[in-house]
Amino acid sequence: MRRFALTMTSLITSAVLLVGCAATATTTSSTTTTSTTSGTTSTTTVDTSLATADVDWADLPTTEVTLTDKGLSITEAGTYVLSGSTTGQVVVDTDGYVRIILNGATITSTAGAAIQVDSAETAVIELADGTTNTVSDASTRSDEEIDGAIYSADDLIITGTGTLNVTAAFADGIVGKDDLLIESGTITVTSADDGIRGKDSLTITGGTITIDAKGDGIKSSNDTDSGKGQLAITGGVLTITTGDDAVKAEQRLTITGGTVDIVSSVEGIEAPVIVIDGGDITVNASDDGINAAASAIVTTGLGITINGGDITIVMGAGDTDAIDSNGDLAITGGTLTITAQSPFDFDGTGTLTGGTITVNGEQVTELTNQMMGGGGRGGRP
């Protein structure tokens, strides 16, 4: 099992390498495969240049599969081009690299997860250009630890220019138990619990992602291993409607670019350590907009640092805070537009050395600590 990185910096570097290696099916770096299914011969041009930093897909076999209700078991490394529909599961169990190209596939599992990676060096799900792919899971299963409609026990990458619609009836939409990287694609997730979860890390570098989740929207959930539980957004367009926290990490959360539109949430953005360097961010929340709060593993050094970005926060009425840090709060740049009864609540030191801040229509030049009753985990009274 290969880890993308030990730190988020290295993880993002790997993402950049992926972008640099990516190519569409119209480039010269491709291979043509021919298969016969039910007496019909089909030919598909498959991109072979997309790779992790250390694998050349052209060196591995490519197999076209027209799905049936028997599902599919993948036990060998390589590229698998999936079309058609199934009520079974696509299960991966191998020591090698596996790329699944969804080429107009509908996977409606009646047994558990729709796509289940039990083992792989790295698994890649690529959305073929111009295709719409639909994935949904069963509402019950024998192994409840496998809690995603798309589930990977190892590293998972989602890429491509096609469309992926995920419906999670059991719990979460997309789950990576190690590192999860979303590079591109048009992805819609509707889930009974969390939308997208990368346990050790979740990195989003691109794509158009829409989430409607009854639990958390996107999160990195490792609260036992130091240095993990990290979430990074460097690009893409995210629209999140959630019944709980919209963007959450158990250890560290960074936003350097992209568009994040939180339509509704309890906590908008939450982690023990939050750093915002850029991006176009809109937060609608009923408790705290941006909240630095202790987790099970990070209890000290809490803080929010805003160095840039265009941030709009609209809070519900009552004992709510637009920006709530159970530690320090530092604003050095960016444009903040806040509509809230309590704009700032910090338990440590608050500093304002740059940026433009407007609170309820009036520009402010200092941080007034409201201390509206936060300070506990999650900033809730």
N, C-alpha and C positions, 0 to 999 in steps of 0.2 A: 504494500500500500504506500503510495507516494503522497507526501504532503506538498501542497503548493508552496508553502513558506512557513517560517517560524515567526515572522512578524508581518504586520499589514503592509509595510513598505515593500518587502520582497514579494508579497502577494500581488500588489498593484503592479510591480515590475513585470511579473509573469503575465498579468492581464495585457500590458502594453505589448509584450512579445506576441501574445495571441493575436492582437489586433494587427500587428505588423505581418503576421504569417497568413492572415485570413484572405481568402479569395472567393469569388463567386463562381458559379458553374460556367460562366462565359470566359474564364481565363484559360490559359494554356496548361495550367497545372491541374489537370483533371484526368479521369479515366472513364471509359465507357464500358458498362457491363450489360450483358444480355442474359435474360432469364426467360424460362418458359413456365407459365402457370395456367393450368386448366386448358392447355392446348393453344394458348395465346402467347406470342413472342413479344416482349417489350424491351426497349432500350432506354437506359437512363444515363445521363452524364452526371457524374458525381464529383464534387469538389474533393480533391485529395490533398490540398495544400494546407487546409486548416489543421493545426496541430498544437499540442502542448509544446512547451519549449524544447522538448527532447524526444519527440516521436514524429516520424514521417509516415503518414497514413498510406502513402503509395507503396510502402514496403509490406503492408498488411493486406490480406484478402478483402474483397468487397462482395457482399452477398445481398441480392435483392430478395425481399420476402413480401408476398401478398398474404396478409394476415387472414387467418380463419379463427373459428371459435375455440380451437385448441390452444390458442395463444402461441408464445414463442419462448424457448429456452436458449439462451446464448451462453455457451461454455468455451468459446474460443475467441481470441483477440481478433480485431478487425472492424470493418465498417459494415453496418447492416442498414439497408434502405427499406423502410417499412411503408407500405401502402395498404389500402383496404381497411377492413374493420374486424374487431374481435370482441367477444365478451370474456375472453381469457386474460391472462397476464403476460407481460413481457418481463422475463426474469433474467438477470445477468449474474453469472457466477464463474469468474475466471481470474487468473492472476495477471492477465495482460490488459492492454489498452482497448477500450471498446468505444466506438462511435455509433450512435443510433441516429440516422437521418429520418425524420418524420416527413414523409412525402405524400401528404394527404391521407393521414392515418386517423382512424377513430378507435380508441381503446376504451371500452366500457367494462371494467372488471366487475365480475360478480363474486369474486373470492377474496379480494383484499386490495392492495395497491395496484394501480394500473401498470406502472413501470417500477420495477423493484430491482435495485442493484445490491445484491448481497455481497459481492466482492468484485473488484476491478482495480487495476493499477490507477487508472483514471477513467471516468465515464464522461462522454460528451454527448449531449443531445443537441442535434442541429436541426433547425427548422428550414426546410427546403424553400427556396425562393418562390413566392407566388402561391404557396399552399396554405390551407387552413387545417389544423390538426386539433383533435378533441380528445381529452383524457379525463376520465372520471373513475372513482374508486367505489368499492362496496361500503355500505354503512356499518358493517361488522366484519370481523376477521378473527382468525384463530390466534395470531400473534399481534397483540395490541401495541407492542413496541414499534412495529412498522406502521407509523402513524401518518404517512403522507400518501396522497394520490400518486405523486412521483416521489420515490424514496431511494436514497443512496446511502449505504453504510460507509462508502469511501468518497473520495473527492469527485465533485460533479461540476461540469461546465455546461451552460446553456448558451447557445449561439445561433446564428443564422438570421435570415431576413424574412422568414415566414411568420405565420400566426399560430399561437398555441393557446387553446382555451382549456383551463383546468377547473374541474368541479370536484371538491373534496367533501364527501358526505360523512366520512368517519371523523376526521380531525383537521390536519393541516394540508395545504395545497402542495407545496414543493418543499422537500426536506433533504438537506445534506448533513449527515452526521459528522463529517469532517469539514472540509472547506468547500464552500459553494460560491461559484462565480457566474454571474449573469452578464454576458457581454453584449447581446443584441437580441432582436426579435420583438414581435408584438405579442405580449403575454397578458392574459386575463385570468385572474384566479378568484374563484368564489369558494369560500371554505367555512366549514362548521366551527373551526377554531382558528389557528394562525394561518396567515396567508403564505409567506415564504420564510423558511427558517434554515439558516446555516449554523450548525452548533458551534464549531470551532471558529469559523469566520463566515461572513457573508459580504461579498464585494459586488457592487453593481457599477459597471463602467459604461453601460449603454442600454438601449432598448426602450420600448414604450410599454410600461407595466401598469396595469390597473388591478387593484385589489379590493375586494369586498369581503371582509373577514369578521366573524363574530368575536374572535379573540384578538390577538395582536396582528398588526399588519405585516411588517418585516422585522426580523429579529435575529440576533446571534445569542445563543442561549447557554453557552458553557460557563457555569458559575462554580466550577470545581478546579479547573486547570489554569494556573496563573499564566497570563499572557494571551489567552484565547478569549472567546466570547467577544470578538471584535467585529464591528460593522463599518464598512466604508462605502460611501456613495461618491463617485467621481464623475458620473455622467448619467445620461438617460432621462426619461420623463416618467415620473411616478405619480399616480393618482390613487390615494388610499382612503377608504372608508372602513372604519373599524369600530368594534364594540368595546375595545380596550386601548392599549397603547399602539400608536401607529408605527413608530420607528424606534426600536429598542435594542440595546446591547447590554449584556451583563458586565462588561468590563470597560470597553472604550468604543466611542462612536465618532466618526469623522465624516464631514461633508465638505468636499472641495469643488463640486460642480454639479451640473444637472438641474432638473426641475423637480421639486418635491411639493405636491399639492395634497395636503391632509384635509380632506373634506369634513370629516368628523372623527373625534377620538375622545378618550378620557385623558390620557397623557399624550401629547403630540410626539415629542422627541425625548427619550429618556435613556440615561446611562450614568454610571458613576463619573465618567470623564467624557465631556463633550467638547469637540473642537470643530468650529465652522469657519472655513477659510473662503468659501464661495458658494455659488448656487443661487437659484431662485426658489425660495422656500415660503410656502403659505401654510399656516397652522390654524386649525379650528379645533379647540379643545374645551372640555367641560371641567377639567381639574387644573392641570399645569400645562402650559404650552411647551416650554423647553425646561427639562427637569434633570438636574444632577442629583442622583440619590444613590445611597449605598445599596450594594447587592450582597449576596451571600459570601462572595469572595473579596470584594473591594469595599472596604469600610472606611478608609482614610484617603486623603489626597483627592477628595471630590472637587469637581469644579467645572465651570463652563467658560470657554474662551471663544469669543467671536472676533475674527480678524477680517471678515469680509462677507459678501453675499447681500442679496436683496431679500429681506425677511419681513413677512407680514404675519402678525399674530392677532387672532380674534378670540377672546375668551368669553365663556359663558358667565352668567351672573353668579354672585355669591362669593364664597371664600376660595377664590381661584387666583393663581399667579401666572402672568405671561411668561416670565423667566424666573425660575426658582432653583437656586443652588444651595444644597446642603453643605456647601463648602465655599470656595471663592468664586467670584464672577469678574471677568475681565473683558471689556469691549474695547478693541483697538481700531476697528474699522467696520465698514459695511453700512447699509441703510436699513434701519429698523422702523417699522410702522406698527404700533401696538394699540389695540383697543381692549382695555381691561380696567377693572377696578383697582387691581394691584399689579403694576407693571413689573416690579422687581422684588425679589425676596432672596436674601443671601445670608447664610450663617457665618461666613468668614469675611474676607475683605472684598469690597466692590470697587473696581477702578474703571474709569472711562477716560481713555486717552485719544480717541478718534472715532470716526463714524458720524452718522446723522441719525438721531433718534427722535421720533415723533410719537407722543403718547396722547391718545384721545384728541388728536387734531392740533396739539401744541408741541413745538420743538423743545426738548429738554437738553440741558448741558451737564447734568449730574445724576447719579444714581441714588434715588430715594428709596431706602430700604423699608418696605412696607411691613415685613414680618407678620404675614397674615395667618400664621398657624401652620406653616410648613415645618420642615426639619426632620420628619420621619421618613421612612423609606417610601418613595413614590411621591413625597411632598404632600400627602393627604393629611387633613386635620385629624 
